[in-house]
Amino acid sequence: MKFANFTAGVCAVLLTTAAFGQDDQPTQVPPGTTLHGIFMSSGPNHDPAVPPTLTGSNIPTWAYSVVSPVDGKTYKGTIMGVNPATKPGKITDIPVVVVPIRLEFKYSASSIAIFDPTAIDPGCLGTGQTAYKLTQASPLFNNVAFKFGATAVGTTQYIDAFQRANFWKDVSASPNYHTLLGFTPYPVQTVVVPSSNSGSPDGTVYVESGQCGTNTGNVNIPGGIGVMSFGFWDTTAQSLITKLGITPNTFVFFLFYNSVMSSGTPTNLNTCCILGYHDIVGGQTYGTGEFEGRDGTLFTGTADTSALSHEFAEWMNDPTTTNPTPAWGHIGQVSGCQGNYEVGDPLSGTLMPAVKMPNGFSYHLQEMAFFDWFYRVSPSIGVNGWYSNNGTFTSDAGAVCN
């Protein structure tokens, strides 16, 4: 699954660039070029006949079974937390290990460009702020009085607010039903991304003019975006899980700053940019996401924690990446048909109203589609009878996609 091209069609402008590092400088993005954001929101290599399981984990999960009216078939899956129909409502606390990743892109024998979520970028984030600190202080981990439409769904974290709204008929009378995320900090991890100059073309750095940023030197450079191959990063991520001794009793999330992945060579912007994904290996769920320092100016409909909110919500609702649904598509990031319960994909690039937190920073969060949208249940049990948490969807996904 790939994040939506934010302008019409696939990447409309092909870039002709020299091999990265030939001039010992990051590659410039030609004026007028639009970088297209895509998400790979779940692992691409799972055999549907042998779905992964949450073995070795003590995180509560609940199983659902639903007969979809659109095709009369029964669909079963697993969601993190406790069944929202349980009475009285219960609270589930899930530890999230947040690992900041300092990416060093080597573009010559002696030169590197560094993208570090623990380093300041005052021109984009404000004085003294870092992407890591802002993530910790965000509505993903802190309470906000959320109202969707005219309905107050609770003073809670954003993913929990979405989940409560998703199953509102079941939980509206259960103020104690919550699925909460606990921020567990980890030390920054440095990953060196080799470039074509080193014989392994896994990384490229581009610079887009007209972007925020005042840093000098080679850390969090103004207008810079690091791009690395998805395969290189995913192999690295799984190695870090082992190295750090992380267990399936947590969700581990690797945090990038102004850096993305590419499903093909990083020098081809047709296959860029993967802003985040979630997956599972050996019972361990994990994810990666970019804190986007530019306020929707590089990727339309993407700013600060919006990509993170997409992945957190999808992980909670489809932790094994294999929860099946009747086929849906031709909407959001999906140009064809898709058949799984990935709540962010139909509304990729569609933001909620900004949320200003006590630190003075205004956060951007993505709108998500409800359970009943995917399974074509009517009327919706979601908040306000909607099919998404900001009311963009007022009806279900419709006929089976083909």
N, C-alpha and C positions, 0 to 999 in steps of 0.2 A: 504494500500500500504506500502510495507516495503523496506527499503533501501537495495541495492544489497549486497549479500555476496561477499566480495572482493576477496575470493579465491574460487576455484571450489567447487561446491556443497554447501549444507547447512553446519552449523558449524561442522567441521570435528572432532573436539576433544571435548569430554565431560569432564567437570571438576568434580572431586570429592572433595568437600570442606566441611570442618566442618561448622557448623552453625556459622554465622558471629558473632564475639565477644567472642567466647568461650575462646580464648587465649588473649583477650584484645588487639588484633592487627588486622589490616586489613588483609584480606585473600590474600595470594600470588597466582599469576597466575603461574602455573607450566611452566618451560622452554619449549619453542616450541609451546605453545598454541597460536593460532591466534584468536584474538577478531574480530568478524565479525560485521561490521557496517550495520545498517538498518535504514531507515527513515520511520516513519509513517507520510506521508506528507500531509494528510488531515484527518479530523475527521472521525472516523470509524462507527459512529452510526446514520447517517442521513438516513431518510426514503426517497428514491428517488421519491416517489409519492408526497411528501410534501417538496420540496426543500427549504432550508433556504433563507431568503431575507435580503438585506442590509437596513432594516427599521431603521429609526431614524438617518441616516447618511446623511451628505451633501457632502461627497466625490463624485466627478463626476465618473460616470460609463457609459459604452456604451454597447449596446446589439448587438450581431452579429447573423446572420443566414446564414448557408452555406449548400449547397447540396454537399455531398461527392461523388465523382465519383466512389469510391470503392464499394458502396452499393446503391447509388441513394437516400439515406435518407437525410432528412433535420435535421440539428443539430443547436441548439440555446444555447447561453450562455451569460455571463456577464463578462466584463473585467474592471479593474480599469483604470481611466483616461478618455480621450476624444477619440472618434473615429479617428484613424490615417488618414482616408480618408477626414476628415474635412479640408476645405481650407478657410482661411489660417490656418496653424498649430497653435495649442494653447498649452500653458503650464499649467500643473496641478501640484500643490504642495500638497503633502499628508503628514501630520504630523505623525511621527512614535514615539510613546512613548516607549522608551527603558528602561526596568526595570531590573537592575542587581539583580540576585538571589544568595544570600549567603546560600549555602546548608550545614547544619550541620548534619552529619551522626553519630548518637549515636551507638557505638558498644560495650559499656558496661555502667554500672551505672555511671561511672566517666570519661569516655573517649569519645572524639569525633574527627572525621576527618572533616575538613572544606575545601570546594571548593568555592572560592570567586573571581568573575570577577573584583572586585575593589581592590584586594590585589595583591602585586607584585609577580612575579615569574621570577627573573632575569636570572636564568639558562635556561629558555625556551623562554622568551619573550624579554630579554634585560634589561639593567639597568633602573630602574624607570618605566618600562612599566607595564600596566595592560591590561587585556582582554577588559575591558570596554573602556579605553582610546583608545586602538588600534581599536576597533570597530567604535568609533566616528570618528577616523581619516582615516577610510578605504575608498576604492572606492565605497562602498555602499552608502556613504553620501557625497563624495567629488569628484570633477571633475578630469578626466583623459582624455587625447586625445586618444580615442579608435580607433584602426584600426582592422578590421576583414578581414584577407587576405590582399589584397592591397587597401581595401576600408576604408576610414576614415568615421566613422559614427557619429562623433561629439565629442566635449570636454564636457564630462558630467559624471554622475554617472553610475556605471556598469549596474544596472537593467534598467535604461533608455536607455543605449547604446544597451542592448539586445533587448529591445522593439522596438527601432528604426530599428534595423537590422531585426527583426522579420517581420515588415511590411514595408520593405525598399522601395518597389515600390511606396507606398503611401506617405512616408515621406522623401524620398531622396531629394526632392525639397522643403522641409519644415523645414528649420533650427530651427524654433521656436516651433516645435512639441516636447514636452518633458513631461514625467511623473516623477516628482522628489520627493525624500523622504527627509523630514526634521527631523533631530535628536532632539528629545525632551527628555532631561535627567530626570530621576526620581531617588529618593534615593534608596539605596540598601535595599532589603527586605530579612529578614532572615527566612528561612524555616528549621525546624527541621525534619529530616527524621528518623522515628523510625526504629529500627532493630528488628531482631528476639528476642533479649534479652528483649525487652520491650513488647513482646507478639503481635507485629504487624509487620510482616516481609516485610516492604516496602522498605528497603534500605540495600545495601551492599557496601563495599569499597574493591577494588582489588588494588594490587600493581604489576606492571610489571617491571621487572628489565631491565637495559640497556636504560632507557629513560632519557630525559633531566631533569634538575631540581637540584637546590642546596639549597632549603629552608630547614631549620630545624624547629622543632616544628610540629604543626598539621594543618597548613594552606597551601594549595596548595602543598601537599607533593610530592616529586619526584616520578614519575612513577605511581602516584595514579589516580584512576578513580572511581568516585562515580556512583553507579547504583541504581535507584529507580523505583518502579513500575509506569507504565504509568497512571494507574487509580488514584493512590495517587497524582501524580503531576497534572493531568488535573483537578481534583477536587479543588486542591489548587490554580491553575491558575485562575479558574473561580471565586473563592472566593476573590482573590487579585484584580481582575477587579472591583468587587463591592466595596471592601474596599477602593481602591484608587480613586474611583469616575471617572474611565475612561469611556469615551463616544464613541459611534459608529462613531463620527467624526474623530477618529484617528484609526490607526493600532497599537495595543499594542504588543510588542515583549519582551518576557522574556529571558534574556541572562544568560546562564550557562557557567561555565569554567570547562573543563575536567570532566564533569558530563553528564550522559546520562540516558535514560529511558529503561525499559524492558517491553515487551508485556506480560511477564509471571513473575514468581518469579525472583527477582534479583539475586538469587543464582544459576540460571541456565543460563549459557552463550549461550545456544541454542536460547534463546528468547531475547538476548541482541545483538545489542545495538541500540536504537532509538536515533538518533542524533538531530532530530528536527521534527516538524510538524506544520501545521497551521489548523485553524478551525474557526467556527463562532458559536456564541450563542447569541440569542436575538438581532440579528442585529449587534453585535460587532464582528469584525474580530480580531483574535489574533494568535500569533505564539510563538513557543519556539525553541531555537536553542543553540547548544554548540559551543563556541569558543574553538577549539581544539589546545591546546598549543604545541602539538608535531607535527613536520613537516612530516606528513605522515608515521610515524614510528609505530604508534599503530593501526590506521585505514588506510589502503592503499588508496591513492587518496583523503585523507581528511586532511586538515590543516587550521589553523586559521579560516578565514571567509567563507570557502567553503560551510559548512553546512548552514550558514546564507544566502548566496547567493541563494542556492537551494530553501529555504523556501520563501524568499522575492519574487523571480521571480514567484514561483507557486502561492503565495497569489495574486499577481497582476493580473495573468492570469486566476485564478480560485478561486476568493475570497469566493464564497459560497461552494466550494469543490464539486460542482455537475455539472460542465460544461461537457456535454456528448460528446464522440467521438466514431467513429467506433472502435471496439475492436482492440487492439494492444498488443504486449507482447513478451516474450522470449528474452528480451534485458534489459540492465541496471539492475536496481534493481528488475525488474518484471520477475519472473520465469514462471508465467502462462500468463493469459490474463487480460487486464485492459481496461476500457472504459471511461476514463476521461482526461481532458486537463491539465495534471500535467507536466509542461515543464521540470522539473528536473529529473523525474524518469527514462526516457530512457537512461540518460547519467550520472547517479549517479557514482561518483568516477572518472569522466573524467574532468580534470582540464584545465583551460585556461593557457596561459603563465603567469607567475608570474608578478605582478604589483608592482613596487617599488614606494612608496609614499614619500613626502618630509620629513617625520619623519624617513626615512631610513629603514623602515620595508617593507619587500616584502610580498605582500598579494596573497593568492590563492583563486580563484573564480571558480565556476563550469561552464562548458559549458552546454547550454540548447538547447532543441529541439524547432523548429519553429512551428507555427500554421499549416502551410501547410504540415508538416510531419504527424501530427495527422489526418488531414482531407483528406490527399492524393490528394492535389491540385498540378497540374503540368501544366506549369512550376511554380516553387516556386517564390513568390514575395519577399522572403527573400534576404538578402544581398548576392551578388555574385551568385544568383540562388541556394544557399545552402539550406539545411534543418535544420541546426544548426549553432550557431554563431561562431564556430571555424572550420567549414567544415568537422567535423567527419561524419555527415550525408549528403550525396550528392544525396540521393533519399528518397522517402517517406517511411512510415511504411509498405507499401505493402498490401498484402491480409488481409482480416478481420481475426483476430486471433481466433483460436478455439482449 
